[in-house]
Amino acid sequence: MSKIGKKPISIPQGITVKSENGKVSIQGLKTKKEIYLDPKIYNVIVKDNKILVEPSDKKNINKLTWGLHRSLINNSIIGVSKGFEKDLKLTGVGFRANLQGKKIIFQLGFSHDVHYEIPEGIEITVDKQTSIKIKGSDKELVGKVCAEIKFLKPVEPYKGKGITSSDQYVLRKEGKKK
């Protein structure tokens, strides 16, 4: 049995959840999210402001992903109600980010500027040219955009230059000795 899968998901005020034929529709104030679950594998029960996800066959191997599907529905509810947010910092001399329409233009110490297209469903704000806030209702998409931006200039361990998350710890190495 899954410890996570057994827990009921509480539905906050202002959010409506409907479950029909394996399709779970979550409607919030600003956004809407749909998740598809195979009705032969999982039953989604909505009642009393709670959602229960149960496997159809308790002895089947499908209960291995029971907790995963419960977490996906929970993350969708959190995303529709509050949203997700991540902060990135640019560390290095001359490292800057500028927002122009649906693009971010980075100056990362290369001989050219690096352009990054912002995907649909993501809202990015640039504060002070060295800090970036990424917001969205989809946790997976916010994390993916964060990872793609961090991949543009990974942190090097000697001086700590690069793009980092606000909660990321950089293990610094000692330089050459004489």
C-alpha positions as CSV (number, residue, x, y, z in Angstrom):
1,M,0.0,0.0,0.0
2,S,1.1,3.5,-0.8
3,K,1.5,5.9,2.2
4,I,1.1,8.9,-0.1
5,G,-1.6,7.4,-2.2
6,K,-3.9,6.8,0.8
7,K,-4.0,10.4,1.9
8,P,-7.0,12.4,0.8
9,I,-6.4,15.7,-1.0
10,S,-8.3,18.6,0.5
11,I,-9.8,21.1,-2.0
12,P,-9.4,24.8,-1.1
13,Q,-12.1,27.4,-1.3
14,G,-12.8,28.7,-4.8
15,I,-11.6,25.6,-6.7
16,T,-13.9,23.2,-8.4
17,V,-12.9,19.6,-9.2
18,K,-14.8,17.2,-11.5
19,S,-13.9,13.6,-12.3
20,E,-15.4,11.9,-15.4
21,N,-14.2,8.8,-17.2
22,G,-10.6,9.1,-16.0
23,K,-10.4,12.9,-16.7
24,V,-9.9,15.1,-13.7
25,S,-10.7,18.8,-14.4
26,I,-9.5,21.4,-11.9
27,Q,-10.8,24.9,-12.3
28,G,-9.4,27.8,-10.3
29,L,-9.8,31.5,-10.3
30,K,-7.4,32.2,-13.2
31,T,-6.4,28.8,-14.7
32,K,-7.8,25.4,-15.6
33,K,-5.9,22.1,-15.5
34,E,-6.8,18.7,-16.8
35,I,-5.2,15.4,-15.8
36,Y,-6.0,12.0,-17.5
37,L,-5.9,8.8,-15.5
38,D,-6.9,5.4,-17.0
39,P,-10.3,4.5,-15.4
40,K,-9.3,0.8,-15.6
41,I,-6.4,1.5,-13.2
42,Y,-7.5,4.3,-10.9
43,N,-10.7,5.5,-9.5
44,V,-10.9,9.2,-8.6
45,I,-13.6,10.0,-6.0
46,V,-14.6,13.6,-5.3
47,K,-16.8,14.2,-2.2
48,D,-17.0,16.4,0.9
49,N,-14.2,18.8,-0.4
50,K,-11.8,15.9,-0.6
51,I,-10.3,13.8,-3.4
52,L,-9.4,10.2,-3.0
53,V,-7.4,8.3,-5.6
54,E,-7.7,4.5,-5.4
55,P,-6.4,1.7,-7.6
56,S,-9.1,-0.4,-9.2
57,D,-7.3,-3.6,-8.5
58,K,-5.6,-3.6,-5.1
59,K,-3.5,-6.7,-6.0
60,N,-2.3,-5.4,-9.4
61,I,1.1,-3.9,-10.1
62,N,-0.6,-0.6,-11.0
63,K,-0.5,0.4,-7.3
64,L,3.2,1.2,-7.8
65,T,2.3,4.6,-9.3
66,W,-0.6,5.3,-7.0
67,G,1.3,7.9,-4.9
68,L,2.7,9.5,-8.1
69,H,-0.8,10.1,-9.5
70,R,-2.1,11.4,-6.2
71,S,0.9,13.8,-6.1
72,L,0.2,15.0,-9.7
73,I,-3.4,15.8,-8.8
74,N,-2.3,17.6,-5.6
75,N,0.3,19.6,-7.4
76,S,-2.3,20.7,-10.0
77,I,-4.6,21.9,-7.2
78,I,-1.8,23.9,-5.6
79,G,-0.8,25.3,-9.0
80,V,-4.3,26.4,-9.8
81,S,-4.9,28.0,-6.4
82,K,-1.5,29.5,-5.4
83,G,0.9,28.8,-8.3
84,F,4.6,27.9,-8.2
85,E,7.5,30.3,-8.0
86,K,11.3,29.9,-8.3
87,D,14.1,32.4,-8.0
88,L,17.3,32.4,-10.0
89,K,20.4,34.5,-9.4
90,L,23.1,35.5,-11.9
91,T,26.6,35.6,-10.3
92,G,29.5,37.0,-12.2
93,V,31.0,40.2,-13.4
94,G,28.9,41.6,-16.3
95,F,26.2,38.8,-16.1
96,R,22.8,40.4,-16.9
97,A,19.4,39.4,-18.0
98,N,16.9,41.7,-19.8
99,L,13.3,40.9,-20.7
100,Q,12.1,41.8,-24.2
101,G,8.6,40.7,-25.0
102,K,8.5,36.9,-24.9
103,K,12.3,36.6,-24.8
104,I,15.0,36.9,-22.1
105,I,18.3,38.1,-23.4
106,F,21.3,37.0,-21.3
107,Q,24.8,38.4,-21.2
108,L,26.8,35.6,-19.7
109,G,30.4,36.4,-20.6
110,F,30.2,34.8,-24.0
111,S,31.1,36.8,-27.2
112,H,27.4,36.8,-28.0
113,D,24.1,37.3,-26.2
114,V,22.0,34.3,-25.4
115,H,18.3,34.4,-26.2
116,Y,15.7,32.3,-24.4
117,E,12.1,32.0,-25.5
118,I,9.6,32.0,-22.7
119,P,7.1,29.1,-23.1
120,E,3.3,29.5,-22.7
121,G,2.0,29.4,-19.2
122,I,5.1,30.9,-17.6
123,E,5.5,34.4,-16.3
124,I,9.0,35.7,-15.8
125,T,10.1,38.9,-14.1
126,V,13.6,40.3,-14.0
127,D,14.6,42.3,-11.0
128,K,17.8,44.3,-10.9
129,Q,19.2,42.5,-14.0
130,T,20.7,39.8,-11.8
131,S,17.7,38.1,-10.3
132,I,14.9,36.3,-12.2
133,K,11.5,35.1,-10.8
134,I,9.8,32.3,-12.7
135,K,6.0,31.8,-11.9
136,G,3.5,29.4,-13.3
137,S,0.6,27.1,-12.5
138,D,2.4,23.9,-13.7
139,K,5.1,22.7,-11.3
140,E,6.8,20.5,-14.0
141,L,7.0,23.4,-16.5
142,V,8.3,25.9,-13.9
143,G,11.1,23.4,-13.0
144,K,11.9,22.6,-16.6
145,V,12.2,26.3,-17.5
146,C,14.4,26.8,-14.4
147,A,16.7,23.9,-15.4
148,E,17.0,25.1,-19.0
149,I,18.0,28.6,-17.9
150,K,20.5,27.2,-15.4
151,F,22.0,25.1,-18.1
152,L,22.8,28.2,-20.2
153,K,25.7,28.9,-17.8
154,P,26.3,26.2,-15.1
155,V,28.0,27.3,-11.9
156,E,31.8,26.8,-11.9
157,P,33.2,25.6,-8.6
158,Y,36.3,28.0,-8.3
159,K,34.7,31.4,-8.4
160,G,31.1,30.5,-8.2
161,K,30.1,32.2,-11.5
162,G,27.0,31.1,-13.2
163,I,23.2,30.9,-12.8
164,T,22.0,29.4,-9.5
165,S,18.7,28.8,-7.7
166,S,18.1,30.9,-4.6
167,D,18.3,27.7,-2.4
168,Q,21.2,26.0,-4.3
169,Y,24.4,25.5,-2.4
170,V,27.6,25.7,-4.5
171,L,30.5,23.6,-3.2
172,R,33.6,25.8,-3.8
173,K,37.0,24.3,-4.6
174,E,40.3,25.7,-3.5
175,G,42.4,27.2,-6.2
176,K,46.0,26.5,-7.1
177,K,48.7,27.0,-4.5
178,K,52.2,28.4,-5.0
